[in-house]
Each structure stands twice: as C-alpha cells, then as structure tokens.
Amino acid sequence: METRASFLHDTTRSAQIYKEAARWIPGGVTANIKYFEPYPIVMESAKGPYLHDVDGNQYVDYNLCYGALILGHGHPALSSALQQQLSQIGTAIFGTPHKLETEMARKLADLYPSIEQVRFTNSGLEATLLAIRLATAWTGRTKLAKFEGHYHGSYDQVLISVNPHRRDLAHPPSPTADSNGLPDYYAENTVVLPFNDLDQTADILKKHRHEIAAVIMEPIQGGFIPPDPAFLRGLRELTREYGMVLIFDEVKTGFRIGLSGAQGRYEVIPDLTALGKVLGGGFPVGAVGGKKEIMELCSPAGRTDILTTDSQPAAHEHTTPLFHSGTYNGHPLILAAGLATIETLQTGGAYQQLEESAMKLRTGIEQLLNVHGIVSQTVGVGSIFNLVLKEGSVRQIQDVLESDLSLRKKLDMHIVSHGIFIKPLNRFSISLVHTSKVIDETLERFEHGVKRLVRK
Ligand SMILES: Cc1ncc(COP(=O)(O)O)c(C=O)c1O
C-alpha cells in the first residue's frame, strides 16, 4: 500500500492527464505495452539519460523507448543530422527514390553478414511481416514456425504463444492465440518451438518438414536470454536441410548487441533479417535484408503488380511480384537519423562502453538484492538485461514464468518511485550517455527502492 500511496502522491498530474486521455483513447494508451497499474506516468521532456514527468519528477531512463534510444535522449549528432537533412532537401519526404536509401542499404549489407539486398519499412512489425511473406513465396509452403515467448510485432500471424502458460517441459509447446480477434487459421498454421531445446525443436521440424516455410526467431530471446551457440548452429543446419527460410528478427538486437547484431556475435547467418528500433535512432523504421535471390521476389521491375497501370502483363516468368509498399518507406529524415546513429556507434569503443556500463549496473543490482535477501539474477547480453527473481539457469520463457513475478512487480514500482524508469517486468537497456556516474546514481536510487521494499 505504501508504494502505491507514494506513487499516487508523486504523480497527481499524470493521473489527471491519464484520466482525460482514457476518455478519448482506449485504456489511455496508444500501444498496450505502455500501460501499467495504477496508470502509466506521463512524460514531458527528456535529456541525455533522464526523463522528466509532468509532475516534475526525474527518472534515469532504462526503458529508452524499448531499447531504441541507444544514444540516449536528444543526442547532438542526431539533432544536427536531422536539421541538416531537412534544410538540405527542403522537404520532409520526396515520395521517390533518393540517395540515402542506397547509402543505408549498402551500409546494412556491409555490416550484416546475411544481407545482400534491403527493403525499408516503417516499423519492426512490417519488417517481420515482409520477411515471412518473402519466405512463404520463396518456399511455396504455408506454415510458420516460431518460438514460444518470442515477439515479432502486433499482427495476427505472429501473436501466437508470445505469452504462454507454464507447461511440462517434457512436452513441446502448442500454439495459443495471444489476442482476441485472431482467426483460427493462424494457430492452425503455426508450429511453436521451445527455445534452446534442440532435440525437441529437431523433432518438431522433422515432423512438419514439408509444410514449414520459415522459422522466425529472436536470436536472443526477448533481447536478454542468450542462445546456446550450439542450438543456433543446429537450427541453422536443420532449416537448411529442410529447405526452410531462417529469419532472425533482430529488431531488438540489431545495432544493440554490436554493429552486426546477434548474427555477428554468434556467427550464425540467417537467410533473412528483420531490423528496427536502433536503426531509426528513435524514429519509426524497419528493414528486411537478406539473400538477393529471395529479396528480388519483391522487385516490380519487368513485372506487373496491383499498383502498376500497365494493362498488358510483362512477359516475365513471375508476372506478379511479391507486393510490398508503403507511403513512408525509406523516409529521408529517418534514414538520416539512422545513419547518424550508426556513425556514432562506429566511433571507437562505443560497444565496449555500453557493455561496461551494463555490467557495472548488473553487478551493483545483484549485490544490492543479495544483501537484502532477495533471490535474483540478472540475465542479458551486451547492453540489454533483465532481472529474474529465481535461482538456477534461465534458458527460455518457461524459466522466467517460474520466477517470482509478483515480487518483481512490487520491486519495479519501488524503483520507479525512486527515480529509475523501466516498464514494470520489462528489460533494462543502456545507452551511450549512461556513464559510470549515472550508473552510480542509479544504484543509489535502487538501494533506496529496495530498502523501502524490504522494510515492508
Ligand atoms: C523482436 C521484435 N520484433 C518486432 C517488433 C515490432 O516492432 P515495432 O514495435 O516497431 O512494430 C518488436 C518490438 O518490440 C520486437 O522487439
């Protein structure tokens, strides 16, 4: 009760604004992920590692827009790239090809071992959607295999078994719909796999070897549970053997785990890669890249598609290309922001600094929780980690479901009330402006939060 009382006391303006929002916007939020009880905090401004809410509270931000803001808030490199681009081109967008599209595509092909060609989208969701459509067209098969607990965006085909119930690990997972309003078709045509369990995965893939078009996965589950390298390699071999397209959804891990994402770190090369988040420097973006022969399926050159006016179909082997379009795809301002972000990350030592900050914070949090008798561990890779309140290994979503989630929620509310912003139960992300000093400050705030929790 005490936490709730202090939260309510400190966020009265947020409560008022939220109440008004909820009159006009379902649940008062524009994305379900932004909601938490009793109401989400309304922010007003941000600078560097800090967020400021409408009640004048300051928070060290570890949500960083779900990991997108790897340079922190308002980085000068980003602001000047945007201003320069806007004044140079004289408009927000051309609606035609432009030079930055090629520049960014070449950059992605240079950095990501799997990428030969690229298409841009406006979100991670659209990127995974296009990747799956490409795989379906390439193989001529219908089913999609995905891993239990892996998130790929908020659309029908992938809202399956993202948030499963606990199950007996001796039995493989079965598909469950995560939202109302999904036609049964999707659960019926989805095969769900257990992450980091190569034996069960191999059995399931073998059983459906003639039906599965693609295996899509977060190579690091939820951005924080690392894969066994042998598991990733085994999966690569199996998908190759069965002619399935392997899609790495690197929306969280791309440019976060390193300049070449998880595929660079683990040296396992998928057929297609989906990117988003960091790629846009905080602006809406996504990209799909991969093998030229698969990517070329969506080329309209020499073909007829639904938006071309040719009445005569071109004499081409495939007269209908795989359709992909979007008014804002390849937006010049967003690509300028993305290129400035990548350039900043390419300056010496950026990833080392990110990892050192993350490790310092993880060690500090583990020590504080340990001193106060809270069973816990941090689990993560590079600049992303999560806090899991349990002993023993954490290898997949089922292990997280076994942890003390209700204590974690209470802890999260305490630390939010002490000026550390995370979305309750969600992961922590670090930015380049989370310096050693900022981490020290965070640990002080964290200690106050934990002390308040255990005092109760
Ligand atoms: C791994 C992964 N894929 C896809 C998405 C969807 O991206 P967006 O929210 O940009 O649609 C997300 C978003 O969190 C994600 O984490």
The ligand as an SDF file (V2000), in Angstrom:
LIG
                    3D

 16 16  0  0  0  0  0  0  0  0999 V2000
   11.8960   -8.6280  -31.6750 C   0  0  0  0  0  0  0  0  0  0  0  0
   10.8380   -7.6600  -32.1200 C   0  0  0  0  0  0  0  0  0  0  0  0
   10.2800   -7.8080  -33.3240 N   0  0  0  0  0  0  0  0  0  0  0  0
    9.3550   -6.9620  -33.7910 C   0  0  0  0  0  0  0  0  0  0  0  0
    8.9150   -5.9110  -33.0180 C   0  0  0  0  0  0  0  0  0  0  0  0
    7.8780   -4.9710  -33.5420 C   0  0  0  0  0  0  0  0  0  0  0  0
    8.4460   -3.7390  -33.7990 O   0  0  0  0  0  0  0  0  0  0  0  0
    7.5290   -2.4180  -33.8460 P   0  0  0  0  0  0  0  0  0  0  0  0
    7.0630   -2.1700  -32.4490 O   0  0  0  0  0  0  0  0  0  0  0  0
    8.4520   -1.3690  -34.3970 O   0  0  0  0  0  0  0  0  0  0  0  0
    6.4120   -2.7300  -34.7810 O   0  0  0  0  0  0  0  0  0  0  0  0
    9.4690   -5.7150  -31.7430 C   0  0  0  0  0  0  0  0  0  0  0  0
    9.0250   -4.6070  -30.8770 C   0  0  0  0  0  0  0  0  0  0  0  0
    9.2830   -4.5450  -29.7200 O   0  0  0  0  0  0  0  0  0  0  0  0
   10.4490   -6.6150  -31.2830 C   0  0  0  0  0  0  0  0  0  0  0  0
   11.0090   -6.4780  -30.0810 O   0  0  0  0  0  0  0  0  0  0  0  0
  1  2  1  0
  2  3  1  0
  2 15  2  0
  3  4  2  0
  4  5  1  0
  5  6  1  0
  5 12  2  0
  6  7  1  0
  7  8  1  0
  8  9  2  0
  8 10  1  0
  8 11  1  0
 12 13  1  0
 12 15  1  0
 13 14  2  0
 15 16  1  0
M  END
$$$$
